[in-house]
Amino acid sequence: MTDPTGESKERNREIAANESARQTTSSVRVSVWAIGAAVIIGLAAFGWVALHNQ
């Protein structure tokens, strides 16, 4: 069944835009966690070296 008004295509575009925004938000969240974990690991390594170099 075809949609002569094009409402279906517009709805699909809106769904795609929403999904894209959701994926972007998820990617940013994962990146923030990864950066935080890297900073904590880096600080722990720096502290370990600082304590064992005296």
N, CA, C and O atoms as CSV, one atom per row, in Angstrom:
chain,resi,resn,atom,element,x,y,z
A,1,MET,N,N,0.846,-1.180,0.000
A,1,MET,CA,C,0.000,0.000,0.000
A,1,MET,C,C,0.891,1.243,0.000
A,1,MET,O,O,1.789,1.357,0.835
A,2,THR,N,N,0.661,2.147,-0.898
A,2,THR,CA,C,1.508,3.338,-0.997
A,2,THR,C,C,0.841,4.503,-0.280
A,2,THR,O,O,-0.376,4.534,-0.096
A,3,ASP,N,N,1.663,5.446,0.115
A,3,ASP,CA,C,1.183,6.633,0.817
A,3,ASP,C,C,1.353,7.833,-0.108
A,3,ASP,O,O,2.460,8.354,-0.236
A,4,PRO,N,N,0.298,8.274,-0.744
A,4,PRO,CA,C,0.427,9.364,-1.715
A,4,PRO,C,C,0.791,10.710,-1.092
A,4,PRO,O,O,1.266,11.602,-1.795
A,5,THR,N,N,0.576,10.871,0.212
A,5,THR,CA,C,0.841,12.173,0.832
A,5,THR,C,C,2.282,12.331,1.285
A,5,THR,O,O,2.719,13.452,1.541
A,6,GLY,N,N,3.016,11.264,1.389
A,6,GLY,CA,C,4.406,11.353,1.813
A,6,GLY,C,C,4.572,11.417,3.319
A,6,GLY,O,O,5.679,11.646,3.808
A,7,GLU,N,N,3.485,11.217,4.068
A,7,GLU,CA,C,3.582,11.271,5.526
A,7,GLU,C,C,4.472,10.155,6.060
A,7,GLU,O,O,5.181,10.343,7.048
A,8,SER,N,N,4.436,9.022,5.426
A,8,SER,CA,C,5.250,7.893,5.860
A,8,SER,C,C,6.737,8.210,5.731
A,8,SER,O,O,7.525,7.890,6.622
A,9,LYS,N,N,7.114,8.837,4.628
A,9,LYS,CA,C,8.523,9.193,4.436
A,9,LYS,C,C,8.966,10.221,5.472
A,9,LYS,O,O,10.069,10.131,6.010
A,10,GLU,N,N,8.117,11.180,5.744
A,10,GLU,CA,C,8.441,12.207,6.731
A,10,GLU,C,C,8.581,11.577,8.119
A,10,GLU,O,O,9.482,11.934,8.878
A,11,ARG,N,N,7.700,10.653,8.442
A,11,ARG,CA,C,7.761,9.964,9.732
A,11,ARG,C,C,9.054,9.154,9.828
A,11,ARG,O,O,9.696,9.140,10.878
A,12,ASN,N,N,9.439,8.482,8.745
A,12,ASN,CA,C,10.682,7.719,8.745
A,12,ASN,C,C,11.899,8.622,8.927
A,12,ASN,O,O,12.851,8.255,9.615
A,13,ARG,N,N,11.867,9.787,8.317
A,13,ARG,CA,C,12.969,10.740,8.489
A,13,ARG,C,C,13.058,11.194,9.943
A,13,ARG,O,O,14.154,11.308,10.492
A,14,GLU,N,N,11.931,11.449,10.557
A,14,GLU,CA,C,11.895,11.886,11.951
A,14,GLU,C,C,12.419,10.781,12.873
A,14,GLU,O,O,13.164,11.058,13.813
A,15,ILE,N,N,12.036,9.553,12.609
A,15,ILE,CA,C,12.523,8.419,13.397
A,15,ILE,C,C,14.028,8.286,13.242
A,15,ILE,O,O,14.734,8.057,14.224
A,16,ALA,N,N,14.523,8.427,12.033
A,16,ALA,CA,C,15.970,8.328,11.784
A,16,ALA,C,C,16.724,9.441,12.515
A,16,ALA,O,O,17.793,9.200,13.075
A,17,ALA,N,N,16.178,10.644,12.511
A,17,ALA,CA,C,16.831,11.758,13.202
A,17,ALA,C,C,16.867,11.502,14.702
A,17,ALA,O,O,17.878,11.768,15.352
A,18,ASN,N,N,15.780,10.990,15.253
A,18,ASN,CA,C,15.736,10.688,16.680
A,18,ASN,C,C,16.745,9.597,17.038
A,18,ASN,O,O,17.426,9.695,18.059
A,19,GLU,N,N,16.844,8.576,16.216
A,19,GLU,CA,C,17.783,7.492,16.457
A,19,GLU,C,C,19.224,8.003,16.377
A,19,GLU,O,O,20.074,7.588,17.164
A,20,SER,N,N,19.494,8.889,15.444
A,20,SER,CA,C,20.823,9.470,15.320
A,20,SER,C,C,21.189,10.261,16.576
A,20,SER,O,O,22.308,10.153,17.078
A,21,ALA,N,N,20.252,11.047,17.077
A,21,ALA,CA,C,20.503,11.826,18.300
A,21,ALA,C,C,20.748,10.895,19.476
A,21,ALA,O,O,21.613,11.167,20.308
A,22,ARG,N,N,20.005,9.810,19.556
A,22,ARG,CA,C,20.160,8.849,20.646
A,22,ARG,C,C,21.541,8.189,20.582
A,22,ARG,O,O,22.189,8.004,21.612
A,23,GLN,N,N,21.983,7.838,19.388
A,23,GLN,CA,C,23.299,7.212,19.237
A,23,GLN,C,C,24.421,8.191,19.581
A,23,GLN,O,O,25.426,7.805,20.178
A,24,THR,N,N,24.248,9.448,19.206
A,24,THR,CA,C,25.250,10.464,19.520
A,24,THR,C,C,25.372,10.627,21.031
A,24,THR,O,O,26.480,10.690,21.565
A,25,THR,N,N,24.241,10.696,21.715
A,25,THR,CA,C,24.245,10.834,23.170
A,25,THR,C,C,24.936,9.638,23.819
A,25,THR,O,O,25.724,9.798,24.751
A,26,SER,N,N,24.641,8.458,23.328
A,26,SER,CA,C,25.260,7.248,23.864
A,26,SER,C,C,26.770,7.256,23.629
A,26,SER,O,O,27.534,6.876,24.516
A,27,SER,N,N,27.197,7.681,22.462
A,27,SER,CA,C,28.628,7.728,22.144
A,27,SER,C,C,29.361,8.720,23.043
A,27,SER,O,O,30.469,8.446,23.504
A,28,VAL,N,N,28.749,9.856,23.286
A,28,VAL,CA,C,29.356,10.868,24.160
A,28,VAL,C,C,29.487,10.308,25.572
A,28,VAL,O,O,30.521,10.475,26.217
A,29,ARG,N,N,28.444,9.646,26.046
A,29,ARG,CA,C,28.465,9.078,27.391
A,29,ARG,C,C,29.584,8.045,27.530
A,29,ARG,O,O,30.302,8.042,28.529
A,30,VAL,N,N,29.734,7.179,26.545
A,30,VAL,CA,C,30.792,6.160,26.575
A,30,VAL,C,C,32.158,6.828,26.532
A,30,VAL,O,O,33.073,6.401,27.237
A,31,SER,N,N,32.312,7.860,25.725
A,31,SER,CA,C,33.591,8.566,25.629
A,31,SER,C,C,33.964,9.216,26.957
A,31,SER,O,O,35.125,9.172,27.364
A,32,VAL,N,N,33.002,9.811,27.625
A,32,VAL,CA,C,33.269,10.455,28.915
A,32,VAL,C,C,33.743,9.412,29.926
A,32,VAL,O,O,34.699,9.648,30.664
A,33,TRP,N,N,33.080,8.270,29.957
A,33,TRP,CA,C,33.494,7.196,30.877
A,33,TRP,C,C,34.894,6.708,30.533
A,33,TRP,O,O,35.699,6.472,31.434
A,34,ALA,N,N,35.199,6.552,29.258
A,34,ALA,CA,C,36.523,6.069,28.845
A,34,ALA,C,C,37.610,7.070,29.236
A,34,ALA,O,O,38.672,6.670,29.714
A,35,ILE,N,N,37.363,8.340,29.044
A,35,ILE,CA,C,38.335,9.368,29.414
A,35,ILE,C,C,38.528,9.378,30.928
A,35,ILE,O,O,39.656,9.473,31.413
A,36,GLY,N,N,37.436,9.281,31.666
A,36,GLY,CA,C,37.530,9.242,33.129
A,36,GLY,C,C,38.329,8.053,33.615
A,36,GLY,O,O,39.164,8.191,34.509
A,37,ALA,N,N,38.088,6.892,33.042
A,37,ALA,CA,C,38.826,5.689,33.433
A,37,ALA,C,C,40.312,5.854,33.105
A,37,ALA,O,O,41.164,5.468,33.905
A,38,ALA,N,N,40.627,6.417,31.948
A,38,ALA,CA,C,42.027,6.621,31.561
A,38,ALA,C,C,42.728,7.588,32.512
A,38,ALA,O,O,43.888,7.376,32.865
A,39,VAL,N,N,42.044,8.629,32.923
A,39,VAL,CA,C,42.629,9.598,33.862
A,39,VAL,C,C,42.906,8.932,35.206
A,39,VAL,O,O,43.974,9.126,35.787
A,40,ILE,N,N,41.957,8.153,35.700
A,40,ILE,CA,C,42.143,7.479,36.980
A,40,ILE,C,C,43.303,6.486,36.912
A,40,ILE,O,O,44.126,6.432,37.825
A,41,ILE,N,N,43.370,5.713,35.852
A,41,ILE,CA,C,44.477,4.760,35.687
A,41,ILE,C,C,45.809,5.507,35.591
A,41,ILE,O,O,46.804,5.088,36.182
A,42,GLY,N,N,45.823,6.612,34.846
A,42,GLY,CA,C,47.042,7.410,34.720
A,42,GLY,C,C,47.493,7.985,36.051
A,42,GLY,O,O,48.684,7.971,36.362
A,43,LEU,N,N,46.547,8.492,36.844
A,43,LEU,CA,C,46.903,9.030,38.155
A,43,LEU,C,C,47.411,7.935,39.086
A,43,LEU,O,O,48.353,8.153,39.847
A,44,ALA,N,N,46.792,6.762,39.026
A,44,ALA,CA,C,47.246,5.641,39.858
A,44,ALA,C,C,48.658,5.236,39.462
A,44,ALA,O,O,49.488,4.991,40.338
A,45,ALA,N,N,48.953,5.157,38.180
A,45,ALA,CA,C,50.293,4.793,37.716
A,45,ALA,C,C,51.303,5.859,38.127
A,45,ALA,O,O,52.401,5.533,38.580
A,46,PHE,N,N,50.944,7.109,37.975
A,46,PHE,CA,C,51.840,8.201,38.376
A,46,PHE,C,C,52.122,8.140,39.871
A,46,PHE,O,O,53.266,8.307,40.295
A,47,GLY,N,N,51.089,7.903,40.669
A,47,GLY,CA,C,51.261,7.790,42.118
A,47,GLY,C,C,52.145,6.621,42.486
A,47,GLY,O,O,52.989,6.738,43.374
A,48,TRP,N,N,51.966,5.502,41.822
A,48,TRP,CA,C,52.781,4.315,42.105
A,48,TRP,C,C,54.244,4.591,41.788
A,48,TRP,O,O,55.126,4.233,42.569
A,49,VAL,N,N,54.509,5.220,40.652
A,49,VAL,CA,C,55.882,5.551,40.280
A,49,VAL,C,C,56.481,6.545,41.252
A,49,VAL,O,O,57.639,6.412,41.648
A,50,ALA,N,N,55.697,7.545,41.640
A,50,ALA,CA,C,56.185,8.567,42.562
A,50,ALA,C,C,56.536,7.940,43.920
A,50,ALA,O,O,57.530,8.322,44.538
A,51,LEU,N,N,55.742,7.002,44.374
A,51,LEU,CA,C,56.010,6.372,45.673
A,51,LEU,C,C,57.203,5.431,45.625
A,51,LEU,O,O,57.899,5.280,46.628
A,52,HIS,N,N,57.452,4.809,44.514
A,52,HIS,CA,C,58.508,3.810,44.420
A,52,HIS,C,C,59.828,4.370,43.873
A,52,HIS,O,O,60.786,3.616,43.706
A,53,ASN,N,N,59.891,5.637,43.601
A,53,ASN,CA,C,61.117,6.253,43.074
A,53,ASN,C,C,61.899,7.004,44.155
A,53,ASN,O,O,62.862,7.702,43.836
A,54,GLN,N,N,61.518,6.879,45.382
A,54,GLN,CA,C,62.200,7.634,46.436
A,54,GLN,C,C,63.323,6.867,47.040
A,54,GLN,O,O,63.997,7.365,47.942
